[in-house]
C-alpha cells in the first residue's frame, strides 16, 4: 500500500538550475541576517547572556504557569 510514498518527479536541468539559484539566495539572506545579529550582540558579556537567559526562562515559565492555572480554574466553573 503506497499511499504516502510517491516517487519524486525528476527535474529538468533548467528546474535544477533555478532551484539552486533560489536556495543560494535563501542561504545568502540567512548569512546576512546571522552576521547582522552577531554584530548587534557582540558587546554582550557572558554574565549579560546569563542574565538574559534567566529573564527569558522566568518570563515564559511564569506565563506557562499562568496558563496552567487558568486552565484548571476554567474546569471548576
C-alpha positions in Angstrom: 0.0 0.0 0.0 1.8 3.1 -1.2 -0.4 5.9 -0.1 2.3 8.3 1.1 5.3 7.0 -0.9 5.2 8.8 -4.2 8.2 8.8 -6.4 9.5 12.3 -6.8 9.4 13.7 -10.2 12.7 14.3 -11.9 13.5 17.9 -12.5 14.7 19.2 -15.8 18.2 20.8 -15.9 16.6 24.3 -16.0 14.5 23.5 -12.9 17.6 22.2 -11.1 19.4 25.4 -12.0 16.5 27.6 -10.8 16.2 25.6 -7.6 19.9 26.1 -7.0 19.5 29.8 -7.5 16.6 30.1 -5.1 18.5 28.0 -2.5 21.6 30.2 -2.9 19.5 33.4 -2.5 17.9 32.0 0.7 21.3 31.0 2.1 22.7 34.4 1.3 19.9 36.1 3.2 20.3 33.8 6.1 24.0 34.6 6.3 23.3 38.3 6.2 20.8 38.0 9.0 23.1 36.0 11.1 26.0 38.4 10.5 23.8 41.4 11.5 22.6 39.7 14.7 26.1 38.7 15.6 27.3 42.3 15.2 24.4 43.6 17.3 25.1 41.2 20.2 28.9 41.2 20.1 29.2 43.6 23.1 27.2 41.4 25.5 29.3 39.7 28.1 28.9 36.2 29.3 27.3 37.5 32.5 24.9 39.5 30.4 23.9 36.5 28.4 23.3 34.6 31.6 21.0 37.3 33.0 19.1 37.4 29.7 18.7 33.6 29.8 17.4 33.7 33.3 14.9 36.5 32.5 13.7 34.7 29.4 13.2 31.5 31.3 11.5 33.3 34.2 9.2 35.2 31.8 8.0 32.3 29.8 7.9 29.9 32.7 5.7 32.2 34.6 3.5 32.6 31.5 3.1 28.8 31.2 2.3 28.6 34.9 -0.4 31.3 34.4 -1.9 29.3 31.5 -2.0 26.2 33.6 -3.7 27.9 36.5 -6.2 29.5 34.1 -6.9 26.0 32.6 -7.6 24.5 36.0 -9.7 27.4 37.1 -11.9 27.1 34.0 -12.5 23.4 34.9 -14.0 24.5 38.2 -16.5 26.9 36.7 
